[in-house]
Amino acid sequence: MSLQEAVKQFNEREFYACHDTLEALWMEASEPDKTFYQGVLQVAVGCYHLSHNNWRGALVLWGEGIRKLVDYEPSYYDLDITTLTDCTYQLLEHLQQIDPTQTQHFYHQLLTNDFSLSLPSLGRVIN
């Protein structure tokens, strides 16, 4: 299990697999990596919850993940953490404004690029 593998899974929207990879890394890590892995894991699980029509789960996990990851901005392990947290925060704000029964429709809009927002990704910092 590696961070590179987790990043690939995250960006390919394999959020459950990403969760498993990050959890394995998190269990073996010490600080500051431990909290970083947990923050990314929570954002991934929030995306998983969204994909399974779990409005509340997405809100809670995204909020917790953002709270942990802001301490790693602007970048950590050459990953653009600021963009990750900004994108996730925009999704969180929008999700808070919709009726929970519209969660599946919101997710579908994100997948079809039928919206000004998109699912978060983990990109490399360009120097």
C-alpha positions as CSV (number, residue, x, y, z in Angstrom):
1,M,0.0,0.0,0.0
2,S,1.3,3.4,-0.9
3,L,0.2,7.0,-1.0
4,Q,0.7,6.9,-4.8
5,E,-1.8,4.1,-5.0
6,A,-4.3,6.0,-2.8
7,V,-3.9,9.1,-5.0
8,K,-4.6,7.0,-8.1
9,Q,-7.6,5.4,-6.5
10,F,-8.9,8.8,-5.3
11,N,-8.6,10.4,-8.8
12,E,-10.2,7.4,-10.5
13,R,-13.1,7.8,-8.0
14,E,-12.5,4.4,-6.5
15,F,-13.3,5.9,-3.1
16,Y,-13.9,2.7,-1.2
17,A,-10.6,1.2,-2.4
18,C,-8.9,4.5,-1.6
19,H,-10.3,4.3,2.0
20,D,-8.8,0.9,2.4
21,T,-5.4,2.0,1.2
22,L,-5.3,5.1,3.3
23,E,-6.5,3.3,6.3
24,A,-3.6,0.8,6.0
25,L,-1.2,3.8,5.7
26,W,-2.9,5.6,8.6
27,M,-2.6,2.6,10.9
28,E,1.1,2.5,10.5
29,A,1.9,6.2,10.4
30,S,3.1,8.6,13.0
31,E,2.4,12.4,13.1
32,P,2.2,14.5,11.0
33,D,1.5,11.9,8.4
34,K,-1.2,10.2,10.5
35,T,-3.5,13.2,10.5
36,F,-2.8,13.9,6.9
37,Y,-3.8,10.4,5.8
38,Q,-6.9,10.6,8.0
39,G,-8.0,13.9,6.4
40,V,-7.6,12.6,2.9
41,L,-9.4,9.4,3.9
42,Q,-12.3,11.4,5.3
43,V,-12.7,13.4,2.1
44,A,-12.6,10.1,0.1
45,V,-15.3,8.6,2.4
46,G,-17.3,11.7,2.0
47,C,-17.3,11.2,-1.7
48,Y,-18.2,7.6,-1.3
49,H,-21.2,8.6,0.9
50,L,-22.3,11.1,-1.7
51,S,-22.1,8.5,-4.4
52,H,-24.4,6.3,-2.3
53,N,-27.0,9.0,-1.7
54,N,-25.9,9.6,2.0
55,W,-26.3,13.4,2.3
56,R,-25.4,13.5,6.0
57,G,-22.4,11.2,5.7
58,A,-20.9,13.3,3.0
59,L,-21.4,16.5,5.0
60,V,-19.9,15.1,8.2
61,L,-16.9,13.5,6.5
62,W,-16.1,16.4,4.2
63,G,-16.2,18.8,7.2
64,E,-13.9,16.6,9.3
65,G,-11.5,16.0,6.4
66,I,-11.2,19.7,5.5
67,R,-10.6,20.5,9.2
68,K,-7.7,18.2,9.3
69,L,-6.2,19.0,5.9
70,V,-6.1,22.8,6.2
71,D,-3.0,22.4,8.4
72,Y,-1.2,20.8,5.4
73,E,-1.9,23.6,2.9
74,P,-0.6,24.6,0.5
75,S,1.0,21.3,-0.3
76,Y,2.1,18.1,1.3
77,Y,4.0,15.3,-0.4
78,D,4.0,17.4,-3.5
79,L,0.2,17.2,-3.5
80,D,-1.9,20.3,-4.0
81,I,-3.8,20.3,-0.7
82,T,-5.2,23.8,-1.1
83,T,-7.1,22.9,-4.3
84,L,-8.3,19.7,-2.6
85,T,-9.7,21.6,0.4
86,D,-11.1,24.4,-1.6
87,C,-13.0,22.1,-4.0
88,T,-14.3,20.0,-1.1
89,Y,-15.4,23.1,0.8
90,Q,-17.3,24.3,-2.3
91,L,-19.1,20.9,-2.5
92,L,-19.8,21.0,1.2
93,E,-21.3,24.5,1.0
94,H,-23.5,23.5,-2.0
95,L,-24.6,20.2,-0.5
96,Q,-25.7,22.1,2.7
97,Q,-28.0,24.2,0.5
98,I,-29.9,21.4,-1.3
99,D,-32.7,19.2,-0.1
100,P,-31.2,15.8,1.0
101,T,-33.6,14.0,-1.4
102,Q,-31.7,15.7,-4.2
103,T,-28.3,14.1,-3.3
104,Q,-28.4,11.6,-6.1
105,H,-29.2,14.2,-8.7
106,F,-26.4,16.4,-7.4
107,Y,-23.9,13.6,-7.6
108,H,-25.1,12.8,-11.2
109,Q,-24.5,16.4,-12.1
110,L,-21.0,16.2,-10.8
111,L,-20.3,13.1,-12.8
112,T,-21.6,14.4,-16.1
113,N,-19.9,17.8,-15.7
114,D,-23.3,19.3,-15.9
115,F,-22.4,21.7,-13.2
116,S,-19.9,24.4,-12.2
117,L,-18.5,22.2,-9.5
118,S,-16.7,18.9,-9.7
119,L,-15.6,16.1,-7.4
120,P,-12.2,16.8,-5.7
121,S,-9.0,15.3,-7.0
122,L,-5.5,15.0,-5.7
123,G,-3.2,16.8,-8.1
124,R,0.5,17.3,-7.9
125,V,2.0,20.7,-7.2
126,I,3.5,22.2,-10.4
127,N,6.7,24.0,-9.7
